[in-house]
Amino acid sequence: MNDPQPLTQASRSAPEPAQAALTGLSRLERFGLMATRALSALGLAGLMFLALMTLFDGLARWLLNQPIEGVRDLAAVTVALAVTCCLPVGLMERSNISIRLASHVFGARAGRLLDAMAALITAVVMAAFGWQFLVFAGKIARAGETTWILKIPTAPFWYGVCAIFAMAFAVQVIVVVLEAGRLFGRFEHAMRTGE
């Protein structure tokens, strides 16, 4: 007698449209994870570059009594951009703090409903942050603000932060779609199922 095959997400007997939705949502999740991880690696590389420059500046001050001009200027424009690069991956991986009390008290479906609502609220918050940073970047651009020593215009960096918040909003919209799929039983997060 043959051993029965384990029931996996791909082998479950599901209607064809549901199976296609499952595959599409899984691909969407995989793409989102890959793209946001690449963006966060870019942000971390920026922070590492800044850390090295700060180290070299400190060594130059100590050994040569001569600082490297502009390191503080680079820090002023790099930190916000680099840190913001790490935001979309946190959203996509759903690594935010969450309290799962509702699913224990009211059942799994209520927990999934609250997860979907929380994802939607988070998307609205990301849109609001992006909008406010756009307003801020516009004010900085109109004022012609630059860094103190190198005179680097700061507005392009803040517009970069806005662009990353726009990406974070797009990522959160993906999360909303995934959570809606999970709510209606069409999808389960790969990270939560261990696949």
C-alpha positions in Angstrom: 0.0 0.0 0.0 1.3 3.4 -0.9 1.9 6.0 1.8 -0.5 8.9 1.4 1.1 12.1 0.2 1.1 14.9 2.7 -1.5 17.5 2.0 0.2 20.7 1.0 -1.0 24.1 0.0 -0.4 23.2 -3.7 -2.0 19.8 -3.6 -5.2 20.6 -1.8 -8.2 20.0 -3.9 -9.5 23.5 -4.5 -11.5 24.9 -7.3 -9.4 26.1 -10.2 -10.1 29.9 -9.6 -9.2 29.6 -6.0 -6.0 27.7 -6.8 -5.1 30.5 -9.3 -5.8 33.1 -6.7 -3.6 31.2 -4.2 -0.8 31.0 -6.7 -1.1 34.7 -7.6 -1.1 35.8 -4.0 1.9 33.7 -3.2 3.8 35.2 -6.2 2.8 38.7 -5.0 4.1 38.0 -1.6 7.3 36.5 -2.9 7.9 39.5 -5.2 7.2 41.9 -2.4 9.6 40.2 0.0 12.3 40.1 -2.6 12.0 43.8 -3.6 11.7 45.1 0.0 14.7 43.0 1.1 16.8 44.5 -1.7 15.7 48.0 -0.7 16.6 47.4 2.9 20.0 46.0 1.9 20.6 49.3 0.0 19.6 51.3 3.1 21.9 49.2 5.4 24.7 49.7 2.9 24.2 53.4 3.2 24.3 53.2 7.0 27.5 51.1 6.8 29.1 53.6 4.5 28.2 56.4 7.0 29.5 54.4 9.9 32.8 53.9 8.1 33.1 57.6 7.3 32.4 58.4 10.9 35.1 56.0 12.0 37.6 57.5 9.5 36.6 61.0 10.6 37.2 60.0 14.3 40.6 58.4 13.4 41.6 61.5 11.4 40.7 63.8 14.3 42.6 61.6 16.7 45.7 60.8 14.7 46.0 63.8 12.4 44.1 66.4 14.4 42.2 67.1 11.1 38.6 66.0 10.6 37.2 64.9 7.3 35.2 67.8 6.1 31.5 67.1 5.4 31.0 63.8 7.3 28.4 65.5 9.5 26.8 66.8 6.3 26.6 63.4 4.8 25.1 62.1 8.0 22.4 64.7 8.0 21.2 63.7 4.6 21.9 60.0 4.6 20.4 58.7 7.9 16.7 59.5 7.2 17.0 58.0 3.7 18.8 54.9 4.8 16.5 54.2 7.8 13.4 54.7 5.7 14.7 52.1 3.2 14.2 49.5 5.9 10.5 50.4 6.5 9.0 48.6 3.6 10.6 45.2 4.5 9.2 45.4 8.0 5.7 46.0 6.6 6.0 43.2 4.0 7.3 40.7 6.5 4.6 41.9 9.0 7.2 42.1 11.7 5.3 44.8 13.5 4.1 44.2 17.1 0.7 42.6 17.2 -1.5 41.4 19.9 -3.4 38.2 19.1 -5.9 38.3 21.9 -9.0 38.6 19.6 -8.3 35.3 17.8 -8.1 33.5 21.1 -11.2 35.1 22.5 -13.4 35.4 19.4 -11.9 32.8 17.1 -9.5 32.7 14.2 -11.8 34.4 11.7 -12.2 37.4 14.0 -8.4 37.5 14.4 -8.0 37.5 10.6 -10.6 40.3 10.2 -8.7 42.4 12.7 -5.4 41.7 10.9 -7.0 42.9 7.6 -8.4 46.0 9.3 -5.0 46.7 10.9 -3.3 46.3 7.6 -5.7 48.8 6.0 -5.2 51.3 8.8 -1.4 50.9 8.4 -1.8 51.7 4.7 -3.6 54.9 5.5 -0.9 55.9 8.0 1.8 55.2 5.4 0.0 57.4 2.9 -0.3 60.2 5.6 3.4 60.0 6.4 4.3 60.1 2.7 2.1 63.2 2.2 3.5 65.0 5.2 7.1 64.3 4.1 6.2 65.6 0.6 4.9 68.8 2.2 8.1 69.0 4.3 10.3 68.4 1.3 8.5 71.1 -0.6 9.1 73.6 2.1 12.8 72.7 2.2 13.1 73.0 -1.5 11.4 76.4 -1.6 13.7 77.6 1.2 16.7 76.3 -0.7 18.1 74.6 2.3 21.6 73.0 2.0 24.0 71.2 4.3 26.2 73.4 6.4 29.7 72.7 5.0 29.3 71.0 1.6 26.2 73.0 0.6 24.4 69.9 -0.6 20.7 70.6 -1.3 18.7 68.6 1.2 15.4 68.6 -0.6 16.3 65.8 -3.0 17.0 63.5 0.0 13.7 64.3 1.6 11.9 63.7 -1.8 13.7 60.3 -1.7 12.2 59.7 1.7 8.8 60.5 0.2 9.4 58.1 -2.6 10.3 55.3 -0.1 7.1 56.1 1.8 5.2 55.8 -1.5 6.8 52.4 -1.9 5.9 51.6 1.7 2.3 52.5 1.0 2.4 50.2 -2.1 3.8 47.4 -0.1 1.2 47.9 2.6 -1.5 47.7 -0.1 0.0 44.3 -1.1 -0.3 43.3 2.6 -3.9 44.4 2.6 -4.6 42.2 -0.4 -2.8 39.3 1.2 -4.7 39.8 4.5 -8.0 40.0 2.6 -7.0 36.7 0.9 -6.2 35.2 4.2 -9.5 36.5 5.6 -11.5 34.7 2.9 -9.4 31.5 3.1 -7.6 32.0 -0.2 -4.1 32.5 1.1 -1.9 31.8 4.1 1.4 33.7 4.6 4.4 31.7 3.7 6.2 33.0 6.8 3.4 31.8 9.0 3.1 28.4 7.5 6.9 27.8 7.4 7.0 27.3 3.7 
